[in-house]
Amino acid sequence: MPTLPTSFPILPSADSSHAPARTTPRDVAPAHGTNYPILPSASQELVPAAPSHSHAAPNPAHAPHPVPANSTGQCPFLNAFNNPLPSHAHKGPLPIYMLTNNQKYTIPETVAQRAHSQETQVATTDCRERFCTAARMDMDYVITDITNPEIVLREANEWLAQFYKEKKLPEEKLAIRMKEVYDEVKKTGTYFQTYEELSYSCKVAWRNAPRCINRIQWSRMEVIDCRKVTTAEEVFEKCLEHLKFATNGGNIITTITVFAQQKAGEPAPRLWNSQLLRYAGYRQPDGSIIGDPSNVEMTEAAQKLGWVGQGTRFDVLPIVVQMPNEEPKLFPIPKEYVLTVQFSHPKYPWFEEMKLEWFAVPFVSNIGLTSGGVQYTCTPFNGWFMGTELSRNIGDPQRYNLLPDIATKLGVDPAGPPSSMWQEKANLELNAAILHSFQKSRVSIVDHHTAAAGFMNFWDAEHAAGRAVPGDWVWLVPPCAGSASPLFHLEMANWLQKPAYFPMDFPGRNYKFPKQKRRSNVSVKGLARAVLILRKYMTAAYNKRHRVCVLYATETGNSERYAQRLGKFLSAFAAVTVSNMETYDAQKLEKEEVVICVASTFGDGDSPSCASSFKSKLEEGNLNLKNVQFSVFGLGSTLYDDFAAFGKFLDSRLAELGAERVNPLAKGDEIAGSEPTFKKWIGSLWRNLSNLWSIKQADYDHGLKVLGIVRGTNNFVSTYTLEPAKAHASQGKSAPVSTTYNRSNPYTATLIENTELLKKTSGDRSTRKIGLKVDTNAVKFNAGDHLGVMPSNRPELVQELLEILRVKDADTRYELKPTGGEDSLSTPFTTLPFTIREAFTDFLDITSPPKPEFLEVFAHFAVHPGDKTKLQDLSKGTEEYDSWLEHNYPTLPELFNLFPVSIPLELLLEKLPQMQTRFYSISSSPNMYPNEVHLTVSVVKYVTPSGKQHYGVASNFLANSKFGAKVKVFSRHSDFSLPKSPATPILLVGPGTGLAPLRSFWQERAHLKDLGQAALFFGCRSRNEDYIYEKEVANAKARGLLSHVSVAFSRDSAKKVYVQDKLVEEADMVVKLLTEGAHVYVCGDATMATGVKDAFKQIVQTKMGLSAEASAKYMDELTKSKRYLTDVFGAALPSKKADAPVPNTISFEVLC
């Protein structure tokens, strides 16, 4: 690959006075217009820099100290200053030994040759033959002479050749690009890099940074291009954007923002701050410092510009921006952009009393970037902290100097003998506190041993790629590790290799501050300016954002949680509202831009009760939605024939009303797991919206990371911290006062009856009649409605889990505090104080088998490598997962026993699914039993193929409840209700516990007059075993509440007989009642309901003489006219195989 197009001549200098002579000490001169002095050698005086407000470019003749021609440059390259060839060829390539394992690395011959022949972007530091600068804090980095077009073009060509080679781009395009750059440099003296060139140079400069230990992340940097920004106000706004984006709620994103490049002989934009976030240092009359001593100079400069701080140890300094030919401008940083971490210690409570804190992210802003002959002087950059960086900030004598205080609290006298090693002891606990505090706050941080291991991996990878690794040994070896770190034993060579970041001095040092500046007035003005800019920026940005309306319809809260997650995600890119369909005015749909519906289906095709009026409005057809775009995510269960029926209705009806589908309908199946479908759907939605809105690639990629579609660390870091509840947040905190009882505000009922209904119990079979005392004026319901029960997990299972997790303070009250991330896609299971025992008992599902995405989290924290591999395989959700699930169907404690993991408790609390409400068909009439509600509960117990005994959550919770126990409940209206006219005939079909709502019907009929016929078809195993409510049925028939009763016993004869058979057997009566306008009511499990419907189709076809197609249409018309109603229940099965053990649940298990 060519490094220079030979057909292009090297440009002469545009001005010979700016071209260094060939005999000058170095072929590169210091950066111009940067307004900071160049460090001299030991024998030279400081060359004064021009005052910063004048922006006069330094004279190139003021090149730094001359070096004799035979001097030695910094290792590993000899005479790299100006000699075309090395003075001693044997000095390169340089062997580097890693003493810990005797590995030997050699810098490639081509790298050494190019360095010596000056055909590379390698510049030396300040070492000389008898003068080593390796341990200096600041070195005399020599940067590109951008006034010399020859040097600009040479470095441009070298960088482009490297860029095209590493990116594997065609050589033909390289030649074309070199020609473009040549023409631009010839015309203007410089050139404008493409975004791709700039972005990659930022990353490679990080790769080349000799003082950075975390370079293994170099390719993952996010680059924000702000080169067209021209005002100080805009620079400040972009810095705020950088702060928010990179902080990311604590899950830090490595980011750099690049402002305008410097032009030859012209000033360049600068940030005065060494970091965007720094704590002030206030010099006191006695010479002491309050705050950070390293920032005294910046603090005093800010005060001269009008800033007034509060005078505390941790006052965040304002941002000072100076644009070319302008005075510096001061901007206080709004608090919402500064995420801080309060320090505490895992062992010593007194540490929190020291009231130490630090900002979460290091935003370095006093570095510049030189790349391909182009120089940038305003490039704020952030990574994340290594623990020892913060311990030095707090403990170093020239910083906060708090090691003596910490040692004293540890009981070690700082004035004692050196052999007490009080410094090491205090430093160790300070490091422990820092790591603990950041991890507790869910803020990215790395300990120095992990960072060192990462650097060794980077070192190996770079040498494997044929690249040398510059390294500053003094900086890279962690200060707290010494020889315990592999970096201590690693020989390194330090040089500046371009593209490179270079340090810049403080511009305020030479600025001539105006006199008589009234600090108080200017401080107010500066703050007002910042607030106005922020308000203007936020208002303008919000007004420009696209509008998204997220609507949800839910019974148990699952759809609402999905909607809230979606809303939180999209709010980073659009103006989002999230509303319940119950409170949303459907007429507003016409004015929406994008509508996204997340809706569950209740039972066998019903909409949730909260969506009934919204659905009616859509059915009226008076809306014009031609300017609206939409997408629907429907939730349901494939146990039902009409899977996700309400979601399908919304999708088709919105399209019929003129709305344009921006993303296809997706249906989440609770049986198979809806989470993978949701992620796939939201990923597709995000891609389509990104194309529709022309979202930037960086924002699009960030969105995928937040969603977890691109795997990152987001999925393994909790967005909440677990903190002890404050004293006033007591267990007795009153519930919200409301006259409406629902899932968010349940009614507390009292258990007054718990009776076995089976005549004979064999094995674990049990069906219970549960009676609850309620105020029917508060919990209003009719015959046929449903009761939502909020169950609790078995105490034995909870205790087992607590012991596995080694939770010692299970009954201490805690609160979940968000870490501040707006991109969080999770919602807390409660906002009230709770104990860990309560969380696992009442709020979280610890019995359902884990979904693949949960196993992915488990894999990340697996203790054993073999378990990690197994869990990663299972998390893919393939047939291996299905087979494993079928055999084990594990509860959470069983999962921990299968795969020991060390997962943070906060993350476990966040990732576990929330406890779902169980709905039961009410089996009593409020008119017959005022202030009572009856349930008919089949108690679920089964043994998995792995031999584990499992228990249904809600049914066992109710079955094990004692007289007087409290049960949280709320009612839900159902369309499964008696006809308006008592004279209308009814057909009742309900085997087993499907008899529950039918019992409420005949009880209700006892309070009605002019009754029509009522035929009951019931089924069970045996008259002497499980004919529940037999006496009540007989009594109802005797009183005329039931006109006909037909019972199918499946095990009382050689041939099994089911209710379907009884219907066909009495087809003449069935047809007669249908022709008289009868309403049909079917209640039971989904399999039975399908068989019964097939039986009706058969009866209609044979007895009415209809074709198969016509009979199906007849049944459809019965359903649409609400004359054929179903109350169908089902539960997630532990196996997909027909012969697998199936939990016999009677609860109306609507899991969405």
Buried (B, 14 or more C-beta within 10 A) or exposed (E): EEBBBEEBEEBEBBBEEBBBEEEBBBBBBBBBBBBBBBBBBEEEEEBEBBEBBEBBBBEBEEBBBBBEEEBBBBBBBBBBBBBEEBBEEEBBBBEBEBEBEEEEBBBBEEBBBBBBEBBBBBBBBBBBEEEEBBEBEEBBBBBBBBBBBBBBBBBBBBBBBBBBEEEEBEEEEBBEBBEBBBEBBBEEBBBEBEEEBBBBBBBBBBBBBBBBBBBBBBEEBBBBBBBEBEEBBBBBBBBBBBBBBBBBBBBBBBBBBBBBBBBBBEBBBBBBBBBBBBBBBBBEEEEEBBBBBBBBBBBBBBBBBBBBBEEEBBBBBBBBBBBBEBEBBBBBBBEEBBBBBEBBBEEBEEBBEBEBBBBBBBBBBBBBBBBBBBBBBBBBBBBBBBBBBBBBBBBBEEBBEBBBBBBBBBEBEBEEEEEBBBBEBBBBBBBBBBBBBBBBBBBBBBBBBEBBBBBBEBBBEBBEEEBBBBBBBBBBBBBBBEEEBBBBEBBBBBBBBBBBBBBBBBBBBBBEEEEEEEBEEBBEEBBEBBEEBBEEBEEEEEEEBBEBBBBBBBBBBBBBBBBBBBBBBBBBBBBBEBBBBBEBEBEEBBEBEBBBBBBBBBBBBBBBBBBBBBBEBBEEEEBEBEEBBBBBBBBBBBBBBBBBBBBBBBBEBBBEBEBEBBBEBBBBBBBBBBBBBBBEBBBBBBBBBBEEBEBEEBBBBBBBBBBBBEEBEBBBBBBBBBBEBEEEBEEEEEEEEEEEBBBEBBBEBEBBBBEEBBEEBEEEBBBBBBBBBBEBEBBBBBBBBBBBBBBBBBEEBBBBBBEBBEBEEBEBBBBBBBBBBBBBBBBBBBEBBBBBBBBBBBBBBBBBBBBBBBBBBBBBBBEEEEBBEBBBBBBEBEEEBBEBBBBBBBBBBBBBEBBEBEBBBBBBBBBBBBBBBBBBBBBBBBBBBEBBBBBBBBBBBBEBBEEEEBBBBBBBBBBBBEEEBEBBBBBBBBBBBBBEEBEBBBBBBBBBBBBBBBBBBBBBBBEBEEBBBBBBBBBBBEEEBBBBBBEBBEEBBEEEBBBBBBBBBBEBEEEEBBBBBBBBBBBEBBBBBBEEEBBBBBBBBBEBBBBBBEBBBBBBBEBEEBEEEEBBEBBEEBBEEEBBBBBBBBBBBBBEEEEBBBBBBBBBBBBB
